[in-house]
Structure formats: C-alpha cells, structure tokens
Amino acid sequence: MAGDSRYFESCRQGGFSQGKCMKILLVDDARSVVMVMTARLSSYGYDVIAAPNGQEGVEVYAKEAPDLVLMDVEMPIMNGFEAANRIRAIEATQQWAWTPIIFLTSSDTVENLVTAIEAGGDDFMSKFVPEPVLNAKMKAMSRIAMLRQSLARANQKLHDLASQDGLTGLCNRRTMDLRSDQYWFESTARGDAFGLLMLDIDNFKKYNDHYGHQAGDDCLRIVAQAIDRCVGVFREQHPGSTAFAARYGGEEFAVIVPGVDVADFEALAQSVVYTVRNQNIPHERNGDWGVVTVSVGGEWAPHASGALVGMFRQADSRLYQAKQRGRNCAVTAT
C-alpha cells in the first residue's frame, strides 16, 4: 500500500496508539452530515478526508489509502454498496490490503445489513450515533489500524524473503523469471530495445576447493554486491530504468536491462568485469589473474520480439565465448 511505512512512522511519533493520525475517508452527499461528522472526528485528533459520492470516494481511497472508510448508503452517481465493492476490488490487486468499511445510515434494516456485508462492509453505524459510542468505535478502529500497519510490514518482509536469494540478497531465480517475462512482454508491446547479461565467476570450483566453501559463500556475496552496485549506478544514470541483477544459480548471475541502447549496454557489461576484478579477492587458481574475475556474455536486441528464451541462449553462448577468450572479459551482441 502506497506510503504505508512513512505514514506509520509519522503516526507512531505522533501518538497513533492514543488515537492520533488515523486517516478516515468520509463518503456522504449530505454536506450537513459531512460538516458535523468531520468536526466530531477531528475533535478526537483524526485526519478526515471527505468525498461527496461513491465514485469520488473510490478515487480518493485509491489515492490516499485511508485506515477507515465511513460510507453513506444512498448517494447520487454511485451508492455506498457499489463503492464498497469497488474498494474491495482494488484491495484484491494489492499484496495485502484490508480497510474497515462502516456504513453510515439512519435505517439499519435487516435487508440493508445483509446487502452491506455482501458488498464488503464490516459494520453499520447511525449518522446520529451518541458521542460516547462514536468515541469508543473510533478507538477500536484505531487499534485495528495499528494492527493493519503491523501486518503490512510483516507481509512486506515475507515478500522480500520470498523474492530474494538468501545468500546474496539479489533477486532469486523465480523472481527473475517473473520480472524478466513481464519486462519482455512490455518491451515487445512497445517495440523497445532489450538487453541481457549472463555472468559466471571464473574458476569458481577451484576457488571453493582451494579456499573452502565458507570463503566461497563470502566470495559470492562480494561479487553479487559489486554487480548490484554497477546496476545501481546504471539506474542512476538512466532515470526510469528497471534494470536489475539476479542470482541465476550457483556462481552464475544475470542482469536484465530493458530499454537500453547498445552503447550503454556494452558499457555496463565492461563495468561489471572491471568492478569485480577490482574487488581484488585473492584467487591463486584463476590462471594469470590471481584475483576473482567474471566472464560475461550479452545479448541485445534493438526491438524486443519473439521468445525471451532465445535471448538467454544467445547470452549463454557468448558467455562460453568469453571463457574461451581467456576469461575476465565480456562478449556482447556486437
């Protein structure tokens, strides 16, 4: 949810647990109700945003990500039940999202209650609810908002763990496949250029045999960080770039570079070779180099088309050529 972490931090510092900072979306077409309810809720220290109908309420919800929605039932353009349905549809597209929706009504019939629950509502409340009841309900909603924030942070941590390689911190193979497929599809639709690098640590088995597997793990981490720094610099130099690095498997890595021109693509490949070599990780069994190096194979297409698997095959073939040329070099599409 957009801005959750920044919002939670500001509320924590401002006293969220005392009912401060909870963001409430009030959707009602009656100006008198909006004015009175806003004044009552604001007196408790809550932040109230108003919308005059269901359609605008949905738009404000998508933009502001409130902690609580107070929704009138009967409104022009879009009623509260339809608006609640659309809010739940938006939430379904999120990694984790759930916002309490309380319907405001002067008629709490059984039919309205059933319809509200089926539309995704959580409770009913009279527009003229007594002050002590309103205060108590809002305190309960504030506690739920705190729990919601905590769950959102925990869910983000779980997502990060599921998408990252445990040893290097780069994207894991599964995440790489998903993201590269997505970027390839988008690039193909637009006819954009697309670049792919395959990297392999030179003579890594000899490194493991000579220095031990613990040192091998340390080496993988250092190399991964060097690659990631190169990609980070590339993104800084090309605002909007979605380039990313991933651990492909074992001592192999990949860098996906959508929308790159050929000169910048080749410069990135050379930068990775240079940066890894200049980590100066001792490697006595790596030929004449004496330090850890990488070989890089790259494939670049001026207009993405066909199957992405062909790009991987070509990059892997050029990686083999880089090995044949003596390692510690990059062989790219040109």
N, C-alpha and C positions, 0 to 999 in steps of 0.2 A: 504494500500500500504506500502510495507516494507520501514521502515526508514523515513516515511514522517515527523513525528513530530521532529525528530532530524535534518533532513535536513532543515525544515522550520525555526527552531530556529537558525541554523548556518547562513542561508541566511538573516534572519531578522537582526541579529547582524552585518552582513557584508554589509547590504545595498541592500536587494533584490529589494526594490522599485526603486532604481536607476539603475536597470538592471543587478545587480551583482548576481552571483551564479546560474543563471538559467542553468539547465543541458540540453544540446542539444545532441541528438543522430543523427549523420550524417551518412546516409547509401548510399554509392556510390562506384562503382567499379573503377572509374577513379581516379587514385592517384593524378593527377594534380588538379582535381576539389576538392578533399578532402584537399589537402595542401592549396590551395588558400582560400577555404571557411573557413577552420579551422583558418587560420591566420586572416581573416576578422572578424569572430565572436569572436575570442579570444581578438582581439583589443578592443572590446566593454566590455570585462570583463566576457564573458560567458564561461562556462565549456563545452568543446566539446569532445564527445566520438565518434570514427569512427568505422564503420563496412563495409567490402568490398562487401557484398551481402545481399540479403533479409533474407536468413536463419540465418546468423550470427547476422543480425540486430534484428531479433525476439529474439534470445537468449540473446543479450545484453540488449534489452528492458526489458525482464523478470527479469534480474539480477539487473539492475541499476535504473529502474523506472524513466526515464527522464521526464522533463517537456515539451519537444517539440521534435518531430521527423521530420527531413528533409530527404526525401526519394527519391532517383532516381527511375525512372520508369523501364528502360531497364537495367537488370543486369543478370549475369550468376547465375546458381543454383536455384535462386528464384527471380522473378521480384518484383518490388515495390508494385504492386496491391495485389499480393498474400501475401506479408509480412504484408501489412496493414490489410488484412482480418484476419490474424493470431493474430496480435496485438489486434484487436478488440475482438477476441475470448478469449484471455487471460483476457482482461478487464471485459468481461462478467462474469467471475468467481469471481471477486472482489466484496466487499460490495459496493464500489463506486469507479469508475475509469473512467477517460476520459483524453486522452492526444492528443493535437492537432497534426495532421499529415499534413505536407505541402509537396507536391510532387515537386521535382526539375526536370525541363525539359527544353529542347530547342525547343520543339514542343508542344505548347498549343492548340492542335486541339480540336474541339468540342467532338470528339469521346473519346479522352483521358480524357477530363474534366468529361464526363459522367461516364466513367469507374472508374475514381478516386473517385468520390463521392459515387458510388455504393460499392466501396471497403472499404469505411470508411474514406476516405481522407477529409480534410477540406479546402484545398486551393492549388493553383498552384503558383509556383514561378520560374522564369528563373534562370538558373545557373549563368547567367551573369547580374543579376539584378544590377542596379546602386546603388552606396553606400548610398545615402540618402534614397532610397526606402527600402533597406535591413535594415538599422538602424531603420527606422520607424516601419517596420514589426516586428522586434525583440523587440522593446519597447512594442508594442501591445501584443506580445506573453508573455512578462514578466509580464504584468498586468494580463493576463489570468492565468498564473502560480500562481500568488499570490492568485487569486480567487479560483483556484483549491485547493490550500492548505487549505484555509479557509473553503471551503465546505467539504473537507476531515475530518477536525477536528470536524466540526459541525455534520457530519454524524456519526463519532465515538461516540460523546456524545449521539446522539439519539439511537444508537445501545446499548450503555451501559444502558440507561434509560429503553429500551425495554427488556433487558435481566436480570436486577437486580430487586430484591424485594425492593420496595420503603422504607420500614421501616428499614430493617436490612442491606441492601446492599449486601446480599448474592444473589446467582443465584435464580431467581424465578422458579416457578413450571414448566412453559412452557420450559424455557431454560434447566432446569434439565432433563426433559423428552427427549429433543432433544440430549443433550450431553450424557446422560446415554445410550440411544439407540445406539448412534454412538460408544461409547466405548465398549458396549456389543457386537456389531457386529464385531468390530475389535478383541476383545478378543476371541470370538468364532472362528473366522477365524484362529487365531494363536494357539488356544488351551491354552490360558493363564488363570491364576487364576483371580478371580474377587471377590471383597468384597463390601458389602453394609451395612451401619448402618442406623437404624431408631431411632430417638431421640424424647423424649417428656418431656417438663418441668413438674415436679411433682406438682400436685395440683394447676395448674395454675388458674383454675376458682376461687378457694378460694383466691388466691393471688389477682386477679382482684377485687373480691368482697370486700376484706379487705382493699387494698391499693388504689384502684381506677384504672381506665383504663389508665390514663397518666403514672402512675407508672408501669402498665403492659407493656406499649409500651417501656418504658425505660428498663425494665427487659428483654424483647425480644431482644433489641439491644445489651445489655451487654452479654447475653448468646450467641447470634449469633457471636459476636466478639471473645468470648472465644473459640467457636467451630472452627472458622476460623483460629485462632492462632494455635490451635492443628494441623489442616490440613496443615497449612503453615510450621510448624516445621517438620511434616512428609515429605513434599515435599523436604525440605532442606536436610533431612537425606537420601532421596531416589531420587537422581537426575534423571530427566526424568519422574518422576511420574506425572500423570494427575489427581490425586485425587482432589476433590472439594467438598465444602459444599453448601447446598441449603436450602431454607425455603420450606418445603413441604406443609405447610398450618397451619394457626392458631399458636399454640405453638409447632408444630411438625417440625423437621428438618431431613435432610438426608445427609449422606456423601457417596459419590461414590468413591470406591478405586480400580481401575483396576490394575492388575498385582502385587498384594501384597501377600506375604507368610502369613501363618496362624498366626505365632507368632507376626509379626508386626501388623497384623490386630487386634488381641486381645489387643495388647499394645496400639494401637490408641483408641480403644473403652474405655479402662480403663483411658487413659489420658484425654479423654473428660469428663468422670464422675468426675475425680479428679479436673480438671481445673475449671469446672463450680461450683462445691461445694466451691472451694477456692476463688471464687469471693466474698463470704460472703455477698450475698444480703439477707437482713433480710426477713424471711418468717415464721411468727408465726404460720400459719395454715398448715405447712408442717410436721405434725407428730412430731417425736422426733428430727428432724434435725435442725429446727429453721432457716435454710437458704434455698435459692433456690437450688434445685438439679435437675438432669435429670435421666431418666431411658433410657437405650439403649438396642436395640435388633439388633443382627447382623447375617447376613448370608454370608458364604464364600464358594466358590466353587474352587477346585483345577484346574479345566478345565471348562471354560465357555461353556455351551451348553444348548439347549432348549430355553425356553422363559424367558425373564428378569422379567416378571410379577410374576413368581414363586419365584424369589429371594425376591421381595418386600413382598410377602405374608408370607414367612418364617421369614423375619426380623421383620415384624409387629407382628407375633405370638410370637417371642422371646421378643419383647418389652412388650407385655402383661405379659409374664412370669416374666420379671424384675419388673413389677408393683406388681405382686403377691408376690414376694420375699421381698417386703418392700420398693421398690424404691431406688433411689440413687445407682444404680448398673447397670452392663452390663451383658446381657446373649447373648453369641455369638454361633457360629455354633458348637464349640467343648465344 
